Amino acid sequence: GQQHGLVAVDGDGVPVRPCKLWCDTESRAEAAELSAAYGWAMAAGFTASKALWLKRNEAHNWERTRTVLLPHNYVNLWLCGVASAEAGDASGVGVLAEVD
C-alpha cells in the first residue's frame, strides 16, 4: 500500500500537487534533519520528511496546503467528506508521540 505517502490538500480538500509516495526518497536530507532534531531515526519514506521537503521546495504549494493526509485517508475524504486518521496510521507520519 501507500501508507506513508503525502497528499497535500487545500481548504476545499483538493490536492495541490500529485501525491508523494512512500518510496519517494527525495526528502533524504529532511529526514536526516528531523532525525537529529527529534532524536530518533526517520526514514525518507515517512510523511513528515516529505512535508518539510514540500515546504522548502514547493513553497507555492505549501502555502495552499491546509491539510496533509496519507493516501488512504485522502480516499476516505473523497468518499465520505471527512478528513481523519487513526492513531496507528498517524504514527506512520514519523512525529507522533504520546503526550501526558
RATA-V689708 format. One record per residue. N is the residue number from 1. RES is the residue in one letter. SS is DSSP state (H for helix, E for strand, L for the rest). OMEGA is omega as a letter, one per 30 degrees, with the letter a starting at -180 (none if undefined). NEAR is the number of other C-alpha atoms within 8 Angstrom. Layout:
N	RES	SS	OMEGA	NEAR
N	RES	SS	OMEGA	NEAR
This chain:
1	G	L	a	2
2	Q	L	a	9
3	Q	L	a	10
4	H	L	l	13
5	G	L	l	14
6	L	E	l	15
7	V	E	l	14
8	A	E	a	14
9	V	E	l	15
10	D	L	a	12
11	G	L	l	9
12	D	L	a	5
13	G	L	a	9
14	V	L	l	7
15	P	E	l	10
16	V	L	l	10
17	R	L	l	7
18	P	L	l	6
19	C	L	l	10
20	K	E	a	9
21	L	L	a	10
22	W	L	a	14
23	C	L	l	5
24	D	L	a	9
25	T	L	l	8
26	E	L	a	7
27	S	L	l	13
28	R	H	a	10
29	A	H	l	7
30	E	H	l	12
31	A	H	l	14
32	A	H	l	12
33	E	H	l	8
34	L	H	l	10
35	S	H	l	11
36	A	H	a	9
37	A	H	a	6
38	Y	H	l	6
39	G	L	l	6
40	W	L	a	6
41	A	L	l	7
42	M	L	l	10
43	A	L	l	8
44	A	L	l	16
45	G	L	a	14
46	F	L	a	15
47	T	H	a	15
48	A	H	a	10
49	S	H	l	14
50	K	H	l	14
51	A	H	l	10
52	L	H	l	10
53	W	H	a	12
54	L	H	l	11
55	K	H	a	11
56	R	H	a	7
57	N	H	l	6
58	E	L	a	9
59	A	H	l	9
60	H	H	l	6
61	N	H	l	11
62	W	H	l	10
63	E	H	l	7
64	R	H	a	10
65	T	L	l	12
66	R	L	a	8
67	T	E	l	9
68	V	E	a	10
69	L	E	l	11
70	L	L	a	13
71	P	H	a	13
72	H	H	l	8
73	N	H	l	11
74	Y	H	l	11
75	V	H	l	8
76	N	H	l	12
77	L	H	a	12
78	W	H	a	9
79	L	H	a	6
80	C	H	a	6
81	G	L	a	7
82	V	L	l	7
83	A	L	a	9
84	S	L	l	7
85	A	L	l	7
86	E	L	a	6
87	A	H	l	6
88	G	H	l	6
89	D	H	a	9
90	A	H	l	9
91	S	H	l	10
92	G	L	l	12
93	V	L	l	11
94	G	L	a	9
95	V	L	l	7
96	L	L	l	8
97	A	L	l	5
98	E	L	l	4
99	V	L	l	3
100	D	L	none	2
